[in-house]
Amino acid sequence: MNKRKLGNSELWVSELGLGCMSIGTEEKGARAIIEAALEEGINYFDTADLYDFGENEKIVGTALKEVRDKVIIASKVGNRWKSDKSGWSWDPSKSYIKEAVKQSLKRLGTDYIDLYQLHGGTIEDEIDDVIEAFEELKAEGLIRYYGLSSIRPNVIREYVQKSQTVSVMMQYSILDRRAEEETLPFLHEHGVSVVTRGPLAKGLLTDKILEKVSQKGYQDYSQEELLIVLPALKDKLAGDRSFTEIALQYNLAHPAVASVIAGASSPEQVRANARAINSLSLTEAEIALIKTISKTTLYKEHR
């Protein structure tokens, strides 16, 4: 599998990363998913202290222990579970970040985290303190690089302009192109890589599209609009290709994107996503067609 450089770091990440949140808590099944990812050439594994009350980090760390020097582990910090585990609160304080990383390292069974990401963020946060915490963790050798997981343009600008952040993780797909106009060009210009999540839009951008359309719609799309746009995309673009190929290749086509993070609940899903990533890139004409079909002005005309 091809790899791309993550920002100005020394990390080369596989074009497909495994989003570990969906691997479950049954260790045998989770390990099978991770092993399938390794077999497919995936070297980028994304987890967070929030997932399954930290159990996800334990499973990921155990499964990757024998190949630790060959993989890139990314985790996240900032969401603090309540003592009774009934929910969590946002805590981006320097003291919490520096304590939380120690717990993540312990659960992962490793001496360092390759990419440590702030799991959210608001413009009201003490951003300078967050950056200071990450810089100190780098100096101490507990993390190699740090990044941000956010879709907020104002927050992203602050971190890019003030810090050595190497990546921004954000939701991005054919059905969620909010970042295209402003954020993606800004990050590309500043040499900060994008790691995309939600590329399949909760299964809407797969060959089971009509099974996944709910009455709630998706993002700015109503149910009615999805029932028009999705078949149009598939009919005009898929052909002999799977809709998953189209969706993942659309993300990879943007020059700011380094890796596409996709979850999987079975080894078969991992392999299907890997095939899609290793397939032919989209042509400029196909990309232009996708942008045309997914515009509000077009699909509303077809009601």
C-alpha positions as CSV (number, residue, x, y, z in Angstrom):
1,M,0.0,0.0,0.0
2,N,1.3,3.5,-0.9
3,K,2.4,5.8,1.9
4,R,2.3,9.5,2.2
5,K,4.3,11.9,4.4
6,L,2.4,13.4,7.3
7,G,2.9,17.1,7.2
8,N,6.5,18.1,8.0
9,S,7.0,15.1,10.2
10,E,9.1,12.0,9.5
11,L,6.0,9.8,9.6
12,W,5.0,8.0,6.4
13,V,1.4,6.8,6.8
14,S,-0.5,4.3,4.7
15,E,-3.1,5.9,2.5
16,L,-5.7,3.8,4.4
17,G,-5.6,3.9,8.2
18,L,-7.6,1.7,10.5
19,G,-10.1,3.6,12.7
20,C,-10.0,1.4,15.8
21,M,-13.1,2.7,17.5
22,S,-15.2,0.1,15.7
23,I,-13.1,-3.1,16.3
24,G,-15.1,-4.0,19.5
25,T,-14.0,-5.2,22.9
26,E,-13.8,-8.9,22.2
27,E,-10.0,-9.3,21.9
28,K,-9.9,-12.3,19.5
29,G,-12.2,-10.5,17.0
30,A,-10.5,-7.2,17.4
31,R,-7.0,-8.8,16.9
32,A,-8.2,-10.5,13.7
33,I,-9.2,-7.1,12.3
34,I,-5.9,-5.5,13.2
35,E,-4.0,-8.5,11.7
36,A,-5.9,-8.2,8.5
37,A,-5.0,-4.5,8.4
38,L,-1.3,-5.4,8.8
39,E,-1.5,-8.0,6.1
40,E,-3.0,-5.3,3.7
41,G,0.0,-3.0,4.4
42,I,-1.8,-0.6,6.7
43,N,0.7,0.9,9.2
44,Y,-1.5,3.7,10.7
45,F,-3.8,2.8,13.6
46,D,-6.0,5.5,15.1
47,T,-7.4,5.2,18.7
48,A,-8.3,7.5,21.6
49,D,-8.5,7.4,25.4
50,L,-12.2,7.9,25.1
51,Y,-13.0,4.7,23.2
52,D,-14.5,2.0,25.4
53,F,-13.2,3.7,28.5
54,G,-9.6,3.2,27.4
55,E,-10.1,-0.5,26.6
56,N,-9.6,0.2,22.9
57,E,-6.1,1.5,23.6
58,K,-5.3,-1.7,25.5
59,I,-6.4,-4.0,22.7
60,V,-4.6,-1.9,20.0
61,G,-1.4,-1.8,22.0
62,T,-1.4,-5.6,22.7
63,A,-2.2,-6.5,19.1
64,L,0.6,-4.2,17.8
65,K,3.2,-5.1,20.4
66,E,5.3,-7.4,18.2
67,V,5.4,-4.8,15.3
68,R,5.6,-1.6,17.3
69,D,8.6,-0.2,15.5
70,K,6.9,-0.8,12.1
71,V,3.5,1.0,12.8
72,I,2.3,4.4,13.6
73,I,-0.1,4.7,16.6
74,A,-2.2,7.8,16.9
75,S,-4.3,8.5,20.0
76,K,-6.3,11.5,21.3
77,V,-6.8,13.5,24.5
78,G,-9.1,16.1,25.9
79,N,-12.3,14.3,26.8
80,R,-12.4,13.3,30.4
81,W,-14.7,10.5,31.6
82,K,-16.8,11.2,34.7
83,S,-16.0,9.0,37.7
84,D,-19.2,7.0,37.2
85,K,-18.6,6.8,33.4
86,S,-22.0,8.3,32.7
87,G,-20.5,10.8,30.3
88,W,-17.5,12.9,29.7
89,S,-16.4,16.6,30.0
90,W,-14.0,18.6,27.9
91,D,-10.7,19.2,29.6
92,P,-7.9,20.6,27.5
93,S,-5.8,21.8,30.4
94,K,-2.1,21.4,30.4
95,S,-2.1,19.4,33.6
96,Y,-4.8,16.9,32.3
97,I,-3.0,16.4,29.0
98,K,0.3,15.6,30.7
99,E,-1.4,13.2,33.1
100,A,-3.6,11.6,30.4
101,V,-0.7,10.7,28.2
102,K,0.8,8.6,30.9
103,Q,-2.3,6.6,31.2
104,S,-2.6,6.2,27.4
105,L,1.0,5.0,27.3
106,K,0.4,2.5,30.0
107,R,-2.7,1.1,28.3
108,L,-1.0,1.0,24.9
109,G,2.1,-0.7,26.4
110,T,4.5,1.6,24.7
111,D,7.1,4.2,25.6
112,Y,5.8,6.7,23.0
113,I,2.9,7.7,20.9
114,D,3.7,8.6,17.3
115,L,0.9,11.1,16.9
116,Y,-1.0,12.6,19.8
117,Q,-4.1,14.6,18.9
118,L,-6.3,17.1,20.7
119,H,-9.7,15.4,20.5
120,G,-11.8,18.5,19.7
121,G,-11.1,22.1,20.7
122,T,-12.8,25.4,20.9
123,I,-11.5,29.0,20.4
124,E,-12.2,29.6,24.1
125,D,-9.6,27.0,25.2
126,E,-6.2,28.1,26.6
127,I,-4.6,27.2,23.3
128,D,-1.1,28.4,24.3
129,D,-1.2,26.0,27.3
130,V,-2.3,23.1,25.1
131,I,0.6,23.8,22.7
132,E,3.0,24.1,25.6
133,A,1.8,20.7,26.9
134,F,2.3,19.0,23.6
135,E,5.8,20.6,23.1
136,E,6.9,19.4,26.5
137,L,5.7,15.9,25.8
138,K,7.7,16.0,22.6
139,A,10.8,17.2,24.5
140,E,10.3,14.4,27.0
141,G,10.1,11.8,24.3
142,L,6.6,10.7,25.2
143,I,5.1,11.7,21.9
144,R,6.8,12.1,18.5
145,Y,4.4,14.6,16.9
146,Y,1.1,16.2,17.7
147,G,-2.0,17.2,15.8
148,L,-5.6,18.2,16.1
149,S,-9.0,16.5,15.5
150,S,-11.4,19.3,14.5
151,I,-13.6,20.6,11.8
152,R,-13.7,24.2,13.2
153,P,-11.8,26.6,10.8
154,N,-11.1,29.2,13.5
155,V,-9.6,26.6,15.9
156,I,-7.6,25.0,13.1
157,R,-6.1,28.4,12.0
158,E,-5.0,29.1,15.6
159,Y,-3.1,25.8,16.0
160,V,-1.5,25.9,12.5
161,Q,-0.3,29.5,13.0
162,K,0.9,29.1,16.6
163,S,2.3,25.5,16.7
164,Q,4.2,22.7,15.1
165,T,1.0,20.6,14.5
166,V,1.6,18.2,11.7
167,S,-1.9,17.1,10.9
168,V,-5.6,17.8,11.3
169,M,-8.1,15.0,11.5
170,M,-11.5,16.0,10.1
171,Q,-14.7,14.6,8.7
172,Y,-14.7,14.7,5.0
173,S,-16.6,12.8,2.3
174,I,-18.5,13.3,-0.9
175,L,-21.5,14.2,1.2
176,D,-19.6,16.4,3.6
177,R,-17.5,18.8,1.6
178,R,-17.5,21.7,4.2
179,A,-13.7,21.8,4.4
180,E,-13.1,22.1,0.6
181,E,-13.6,25.8,0.2
182,E,-11.5,27.1,3.1
183,T,-9.8,24.6,5.4
184,L,-8.3,22.1,3.0
185,P,-6.5,24.8,0.8
186,F,-5.3,26.5,4.0
187,L,-3.8,23.4,5.4
188,H,-2.2,22.4,2.1
189,E,-0.7,25.8,1.8
190,H,0.9,25.5,5.3
191,G,2.2,22.0,4.8
192,V,-0.2,20.4,7.3
193,S,-1.6,17.1,6.3
194,V,-5.3,16.1,6.6
195,V,-6.3,12.8,8.0
196,T,-10.0,12.2,7.0
197,R,-12.6,10.3,9.0
198,G,-16.1,9.4,8.0
199,P,-15.2,8.9,4.3
200,L,-18.1,6.5,3.7
201,A,-20.7,8.8,5.4
202,K,-22.0,6.1,7.8
203,G,-22.3,3.6,5.0
204,L,-24.2,5.9,2.6
205,L,-21.3,5.8,0.2
206,T,-21.2,2.1,-0.2
207,D,-23.0,-0.3,-2.4
208,K,-25.7,-0.6,0.3
209,I,-26.7,3.0,-0.1
210,L,-30.4,2.7,-0.1
211,E,-30.3,0.5,3.0
212,K,-28.5,3.2,4.9
213,V,-30.7,6.2,4.1
214,S,-32.6,7.2,7.2
215,Q,-35.5,9.7,7.8
216,K,-33.0,12.0,9.5
217,G,-31.0,12.4,6.4
218,Y,-27.2,13.2,6.6
219,Q,-25.6,16.5,7.4
220,D,-27.3,19.1,5.1
221,Y,-29.1,16.4,3.1
222,S,-32.7,15.4,3.7
223,Q,-33.8,11.9,3.2
224,E,-35.5,12.9,0.0
225,E,-32.3,14.6,-1.3
226,L,-30.2,11.5,-0.5
227,L,-32.6,9.3,-2.4
228,I,-31.9,11.4,-5.5
229,V,-28.2,12.2,-5.1
230,L,-26.9,8.8,-4.1
231,P,-28.3,6.8,-7.0
232,A,-27.2,9.6,-9.4
233,L,-23.6,9.4,-8.1
234,K,-23.6,5.6,-8.3
235,D,-25.2,5.4,-11.8
236,K,-22.9,8.0,-13.3
237,L,-19.6,7.0,-11.6
238,A,-19.5,3.5,-10.3
239,G,-19.8,1.3,-13.4
240,D,-17.7,-1.8,-12.7
241,R,-16.2,-0.1,-9.6
242,S,-17.6,-0.3,-6.1
243,F,-19.1,2.9,-4.6
244,T,-16.6,2.4,-1.8
245,E,-13.8,2.9,-4.3
246,I,-15.3,6.1,-5.6
247,A,-15.8,7.5,-2.1
248,L,-12.3,6.6,-0.8
249,Q,-10.6,7.7,-4.0
250,Y,-12.4,11.0,-3.8
251,N,-10.8,11.7,-0.4
252,L,-7.3,10.7,-1.6
253,A,-7.6,12.9,-4.7
254,H,-7.2,16.1,-2.6
255,P,-3.6,17.1,-2.3
256,A,-3.9,18.0,1.4
257,V,-5.0,14.5,2.4
258,A,-2.3,12.1,3.7
259,S,-4.5,9.2,4.9
260,V,-8.1,8.1,4.9
261,I,-9.3,6.6,8.2
262,A,-12.0,3.9,7.8
263,G,-13.4,1.8,10.6
264,A,-14.1,-1.9,10.2
265,S,-16.0,-4.5,12.3
266,S,-14.6,-7.5,10.4
267,P,-11.4,-8.5,8.5
268,E,-13.5,-8.7,5.3
269,Q,-14.3,-5.0,5.7
270,V,-10.6,-4.1,6.1
271,R,-9.8,-6.0,2.9
272,A,-12.6,-4.4,1.0
273,N,-11.4,-1.0,2.0
274,A,-7.8,-1.8,1.1
275,R,-8.9,-2.9,-2.4
276,A,-10.7,0.4,-2.8
277,I,-7.7,2.4,-1.7
278,N,-5.4,0.4,-4.1
279,S,-7.8,0.9,-7.0
280,L,-7.4,3.4,-9.8
281,S,-7.4,7.0,-8.9
282,L,-10.3,9.2,-10.0
283,T,-9.9,11.3,-13.2
284,E,-10.3,15.0,-13.1
285,A,-13.5,14.6,-15.1
286,E,-14.9,12.2,-12.5
287,I,-14.0,14.5,-9.6
288,A,-15.7,17.4,-11.4
289,L,-18.8,15.3,-12.0
290,I,-19.0,14.4,-8.3
291,K,-18.8,18.0,-7.3
292,T,-21.5,18.9,-9.8
293,I,-23.9,16.1,-8.7
294,S,-23.4,16.8,-5.0
295,K,-24.2,20.5,-5.3
296,T,-27.5,21.6,-3.8
297,T,-28.5,23.5,-6.9
298,L,-28.4,20.4,-9.0
299,Y,-30.2,17.8,-6.9
300,K,-33.0,20.2,-5.9
301,E,-33.7,20.7,-9.6
302,H,-34.5,17.0,-10.0
303,R,-37.2,16.9,-7.4
